[in-house]
Structure formats: structure tokens, C-alpha cells
Amino acid sequence: MLKPVELSRLTEAVQRAEEEIHHQELEHQGKVDGTTKALSENDQIFIKDGEKCWFVKLGKVRLFESMGNYVRLHFDDQKPLVLKSLNALEDRLDSKIYFRANRKHIINLNYIDKIEPWFSGGLLATLRSPNDKPEKIEISRRQVFASKNY
């Protein structure tokens, strides 16, 4: 700082510094402009269920299944539970890859093997699974109508 210090210039410099620090803190937390940054299929997540731990690429998770206050993640031949709501996860997932099929399930579109008509205008999605036992997820009529806008 050069003397004499002008109060207006000092105040302006301090405000700019505070704004920059605040913006860097938000970026560090994964937030920009107050919104949470979406996770991509290449992001890795840490999962702990009891004594078991995994470090998994998000793209390997084929299905998120709501179980009350928990969500069961389906990847490889594993199905751990995490303490998160399905709504909170949906807000963080990339909507180009993950689709909310119904109130209980979010599916990874890359794992869909086939989709067929189901009851009352709904659809039934069959997901590929590593144990050759395909998982069948009902896509609600509401989601079918919402997805027609894409």
C-alpha cells in the first residue's frame, strides 16, 4: 500500500478480496453461484457400508434404489446402503446419464438392455446385471410422459 491511503480505494479493494475468497471457498466445496455441482459418470465416489468400503466410478452404478432414509447402490455384484435421500442424489446426478424412473429408482441409461410397454401406459426397463439376472424397473406413467419432451 502506498501512503496516503484513500479510504474509498481501500474499502473497494477489501470488498473485491472478500468476494474472491468467498468464490474460491464455494468452488472448493463443489458449489458455484450457490448451486451444487453435478457429478459426472467419471467422478469417483467413496462408499462405506458397515465395515466394507469402496471407491467407485459413478458410471459403474447402474441403479439407485430408495430404502427409506437410505439408498442402495447397485454396481458390479455389490449393493451397499448409504445414508442419503434419493432426491438429494438426483439433484447431484447428470440428467443426461441418470433417469428417475419412479419414486424408488434412478437408473443409469447406459445399462438399459431393453424397454417394453407395461401396465397403464407405463414402461418396463430391463437393466444388464453382472450375475446374468437382469433387473427390471418399472418406469412410471408420469416419467414416461415427462420424458416425451426430450
C-alpha positions in Angstrom: 0.0 0.0 0.0 1.1 3.5 -0.8 0.6 6.3 1.5 -1.5 8.3 1.8 -4.3 5.7 1.8 -7.6 6.8 0.3 -10.5 5.2 2.3 -12.7 4.6 -0.8 -10.0 2.7 -2.7 -9.1 0.7 0.4 -12.8 -0.3 1.0 -13.2 -1.3 -2.6 -10.0 -3.4 -2.6 -11.1 -5.2 0.6 -14.6 -5.9 -0.9 -13.1 -7.4 -4.0 -10.7 -9.6 -1.9 -13.6 -10.8 0.2 -15.7 -11.7 -2.9 -12.8 -13.6 -4.5 -12.2 -15.6 -1.2 -15.9 -16.4 -1.0 -16.0 -17.6 -4.6 -12.9 -19.8 -4.1 -14.5 -21.3 -1.0 -17.6 -22.2 -3.0 -15.6 -23.8 -5.8 -13.6 -25.8 -3.3 -16.9 -27.1 -1.8 -18.1 -28.0 -5.3 -20.5 -25.1 -5.5 -20.6 -22.2 -7.9 -23.2 -19.4 -7.7 -24.8 -21.1 -4.6 -25.7 -24.3 -6.6 -24.3 -27.8 -6.2 -22.0 -29.0 -9.0 -23.4 -32.0 -10.8 -21.4 -35.3 -10.7 -20.4 -36.9 -13.9 -20.1 -40.6 -14.7 -16.3 -40.2 -14.5 -16.3 -38.9 -10.9 -15.3 -41.4 -8.2 -17.3 -41.7 -5.0 -16.4 -43.2 -1.7 -18.9 -45.6 -0.2 -18.8 -47.1 3.3 -21.4 -49.7 4.4 -20.6 -51.2 7.8 -17.0 -52.4 7.7 -16.8 -52.5 3.9 -15.6 -49.6 1.8 -15.5 -49.0 -2.0 -14.1 -46.2 -4.2 -16.3 -46.5 -7.3 -16.6 -44.6 -10.6 -20.1 -43.2 -10.6 -20.6 -44.6 -14.2 -20.4 -48.1 -12.8 -23.5 -47.6 -10.7 -26.4 -49.0 -12.7 -29.2 -48.4 -10.2 -30.0 -46.3 -7.2 -32.8 -47.7 -5.1 -34.6 -45.9 -2.3 -34.9 -47.8 1.0 -36.5 -45.3 3.4 -33.8 -42.8 4.5 -31.1 -44.8 2.7 -30.2 -45.5 -0.9 -29.0 -48.9 -2.1 -26.4 -48.6 -4.9 -26.1 -51.4 -7.4 -22.7 -51.8 -9.0 -20.8 -54.9 -10.1 -22.1 -57.5 -7.8 -22.3 -55.2 -4.8 -25.4 -53.5 -3.2 -24.3 -51.3 -0.3 -26.6 -48.8 1.5 -25.7 -45.1 2.0 -27.5 -42.6 4.3 -28.8 -40.2 1.6 -32.2 -39.5 0.2 -32.9 -40.3 -3.5 -34.0 -36.7 -4.0 -30.6 -35.4 -2.8 -28.8 -37.8 -5.1 -31.0 -36.9 -8.1 -30.0 -33.2 -7.6 -26.3 -34.1 -7.9 -26.5 -36.6 -10.8 -26.1 -35.8 -14.5 -29.6 -35.9 -16.0 -28.2 -37.0 -19.4 -27.0 -40.3 -17.9 -29.2 -40.9 -14.8 -33.0 -41.1 -15.2 -35.6 -41.0 -12.3 -37.7 -44.0 -13.4 -40.2 -43.8 -10.4 -40.3 -42.6 -6.8 -38.0 -45.5 -5.7 -35.4 -45.8 -8.6 -32.9 -43.8 -10.5 -31.3 -45.8 -13.4 -28.1 -45.4 -15.4 -29.3 -45.1 -19.0 -26.1 -46.8 -20.2 -27.2 -50.1 -18.5 -30.6 -50.4 -20.2 -30.9 -53.6 -22.2 -34.5 -53.1 -23.4 -37.6 -51.2 -22.7 -41.1 -52.6 -23.2 -44.7 -51.5 -22.7 -46.1 -52.1 -19.2 -49.4 -51.6 -17.4 -51.5 -48.5 -17.7 -49.2 -46.7 -20.2 -46.0 -47.3 -18.2 -42.8 -48.9 -19.4 -40.6 -51.7 -18.0 -36.8 -51.2 -18.3 -34.5 -54.2 -18.2 -31.0 -53.4 -16.9 -27.9 -55.5 -17.6 -26.5 -57.1 -14.5 -23.2 -58.9 -13.9 -24.8 -62.0 -12.5 -26.9 -62.6 -15.6 -30.1 -61.9 -13.6 -31.5 -58.8 -15.3 -33.1 -56.2 -13.0 -36.5 -55.0 -14.2 -37.5 -51.5 -13.2 -41.0 -50.0 -13.8 -40.9 -46.5 -15.3 -44.0 -44.7 -14.0 -46.5 -43.2 -16.4 -45.6 -39.8 -15.0 -42.0 -40.2 -16.0 -43.0 -41.7 -19.4 -45.0 -38.5 -20.2 -42.2 -36.2 -18.8 -39.6 -38.0 -20.9 -41.6 -37.5 -24.2 -40.4 -33.8 -24.0 -36.8 -34.8 -24.7 
